[in-house]
């Protein structure tokens, strides 16, 4: 019965949630590295605004291959750092180090929110008008990541300071 209480505790729920988000981010990084060209093309088309229908915003387009590469590599590094932080948070939750776990998990989850809400939805979606593209529109996927990370952030901060379960 005691084991069941621990498995059903808020700390266990948070550890599992953060752990799966860490795994997700590790797989995202793996996909971005192993399928570099396909995913770089996504960034290139969004920045170039070559599949958007509005003409008034085209002055914002970036077509420099060097800038596309810098942006894409920065995205991958950002995702990798968030994955490392989330993994560290998961390990800290498992080791019953709640304060460290909360700090690592919060930092990693906030990085996900910043990337997908700030980077993809706000900058990509609005500044580069990604919402106009039928072919290169990542807003739905970005919203999914913001929702998952936001939900996990709430769980992390609901978690008791000292776990007594």
C-alpha positions as CSV (number, residue, x, y, z in Angstrom):
1,X,0.0,0.0,0.0
2,X,2.9,2.3,0.7
3,X,4.4,1.8,-2.7
4,X,1.1,2.5,-4.3
5,X,0.9,5.8,-2.3
6,X,4.3,6.8,-3.6
7,X,3.6,5.9,-7.2
8,X,0.4,7.9,-7.0
9,X,1.9,10.9,-5.3
10,X,2.2,14.3,-7.0
11,X,6.0,13.9,-7.1
12,X,5.7,10.7,-9.0
13,X,3.2,12.3,-11.4
14,X,5.6,15.3,-12.0
15,X,8.6,13.0,-12.4
16,X,6.9,10.9,-15.0
17,X,5.5,14.0,-16.8
18,X,8.9,15.8,-16.8
19,X,10.6,12.6,-17.8
20,X,8.4,12.0,-20.9
21,X,8.8,15.7,-21.9
22,X,12.6,15.2,-21.6
23,X,12.4,12.1,-23.8
24,X,10.3,14.0,-26.3
25,X,12.9,16.8,-26.5
26,X,15.7,14.3,-26.9
27,X,13.8,12.7,-29.8
28,X,13.2,16.2,-31.3
29,X,16.9,16.9,-31.1
30,X,17.7,13.5,-32.6
31,X,15.3,14.1,-35.4
32,X,16.6,17.6,-36.1
33,X,20.2,16.3,-36.3
34,X,19.6,13.1,-38.2
35,X,17.1,14.7,-40.7
36,X,19.0,18.0,-40.8
37,X,18.1,18.9,-44.4
38,X,14.3,18.5,-44.1
39,X,14.1,20.4,-40.9
40,X,16.5,23.1,-42.0
41,X,14.2,23.5,-45.1
42,X,11.3,24.3,-42.7
43,X,13.3,27.1,-41.1
44,X,14.5,28.3,-44.5
45,X,11.0,28.6,-45.9
46,X,9.5,30.2,-42.8
47,X,12.3,32.9,-42.7
48,X,12.1,33.4,-46.5
49,X,8.3,33.8,-46.3
50,X,8.2,32.2,-49.8
51,X,4.9,30.4,-49.2
52,X,3.0,33.3,-47.6
53,X,0.3,35.1,-49.5
54,X,0.6,38.6,-48.0
55,X,2.9,41.0,-49.9
56,X,3.0,43.8,-47.3
57,X,5.1,41.9,-44.9
58,X,7.7,40.4,-47.3
59,X,10.2,43.1,-46.3
60,X,10.7,41.0,-43.1
61,X,12.0,37.9,-45.1
62,X,15.4,36.6,-44.5
63,X,17.0,34.6,-47.3
64,X,20.6,34.4,-46.2
65,X,21.8,30.8,-46.0
66,X,24.2,31.7,-43.2
67,X,21.4,33.2,-41.1
68,X,19.2,30.2,-41.7
69,X,21.9,27.9,-40.5
70,X,22.6,30.0,-37.5
71,X,18.9,30.1,-36.6
72,X,18.5,26.4,-37.1
73,X,21.6,25.4,-35.1
74,X,20.5,27.8,-32.3
75,X,17.1,26.0,-32.2
76,X,18.7,22.6,-32.0
77,X,21.1,23.8,-29.2
78,X,18.2,25.4,-27.3
79,X,16.2,22.1,-27.6
80,X,19.2,20.1,-26.5
81,X,19.8,22.3,-23.4
82,X,16.1,22.0,-22.4
83,X,16.3,18.2,-22.8
84,X,19.4,18.1,-20.5
85,X,17.7,20.3,-17.9
86,X,14.5,18.2,-18.0
87,X,16.5,15.0,-17.7
88,X,18.4,16.4,-14.7
89,X,15.0,17.4,-13.2
90,X,13.7,13.9,-13.7
91,X,16.7,12.3,-12.1
92,X,16.5,14.8,-9.2
93,X,12.8,13.9,-8.7
94,X,13.6,10.2,-8.7
95,X,16.4,10.8,-6.1
96,X,14.0,12.8,-3.9
97,X,15.7,16.1,-4.4
98,X,12.6,18.2,-4.8
99,X,14.2,21.7,-4.8
100,X,16.8,20.8,-7.4
101,X,14.2,18.9,-9.4
102,X,11.9,21.9,-9.5
103,X,14.6,24.3,-10.6
104,X,15.9,22.0,-13.4
105,X,12.4,21.1,-14.6
106,X,11.2,24.7,-14.4
107,X,14.2,26.0,-16.4
108,X,13.8,23.3,-19.1
109,X,10.0,23.7,-19.4
110,X,10.4,27.5,-19.5
111,X,12.9,27.1,-22.4
112,X,10.3,25.0,-24.2
113,X,7.6,27.7,-23.7
114,X,10.1,30.4,-24.8
115,X,11.1,28.5,-28.0
116,X,7.6,27.4,-29.1
117,X,5.5,30.3,-27.9
118,X,8.1,33.0,-28.4
119,X,10.1,31.6,-31.3
120,X,7.6,29.6,-33.3
121,X,4.2,31.1,-32.6
122,X,5.2,34.7,-32.0
123,X,8.3,35.2,-34.2
124,X,7.7,32.5,-36.8
125,X,3.9,32.8,-36.8
126,X,3.4,36.5,-36.7
127,X,6.6,38.2,-37.7
128,X,7.3,35.8,-40.5
129,X,3.6,35.2,-41.2
130,X,4.0,31.4,-40.9
131,X,0.2,31.2,-40.3
132,X,-0.3,32.1,-43.9
133,X,1.6,29.1,-45.2
134,X,-0.2,25.9,-46.1
135,X,3.1,24.0,-46.5
136,X,5.4,25.4,-43.8
137,X,3.1,26.1,-40.9
138,X,4.3,24.8,-37.5
139,X,1.9,26.7,-35.3
140,X,-0.3,23.6,-34.4
141,X,2.8,21.6,-33.4
142,X,4.2,24.6,-31.5
143,X,0.9,25.1,-29.6
144,X,0.9,21.4,-28.6
145,X,4.4,21.9,-27.1
146,X,3.4,25.1,-25.3
147,X,0.3,23.3,-23.9
148,X,2.3,20.3,-22.7
149,X,5.1,22.4,-21.2
150,X,2.7,24.8,-19.6
151,X,0.7,22.0,-18.0
152,X,3.9,20.5,-16.7
153,X,5.0,23.8,-15.3
154,X,1.8,24.0,-13.3
155,X,2.4,20.5,-12.0
156,X,5.9,21.3,-11.0
157,X,4.8,24.4,-9.0
158,X,1.9,22.6,-7.4
159,X,4.4,20.0,-6.1
160,X,4.9,20.3,-2.3
161,X,8.2,21.9,-1.1
162,X,8.9,18.9,1.1
163,X,7.4,15.7,-0.1
164,X,5.7,13.8,2.7
165,X,3.9,11.2,0.6
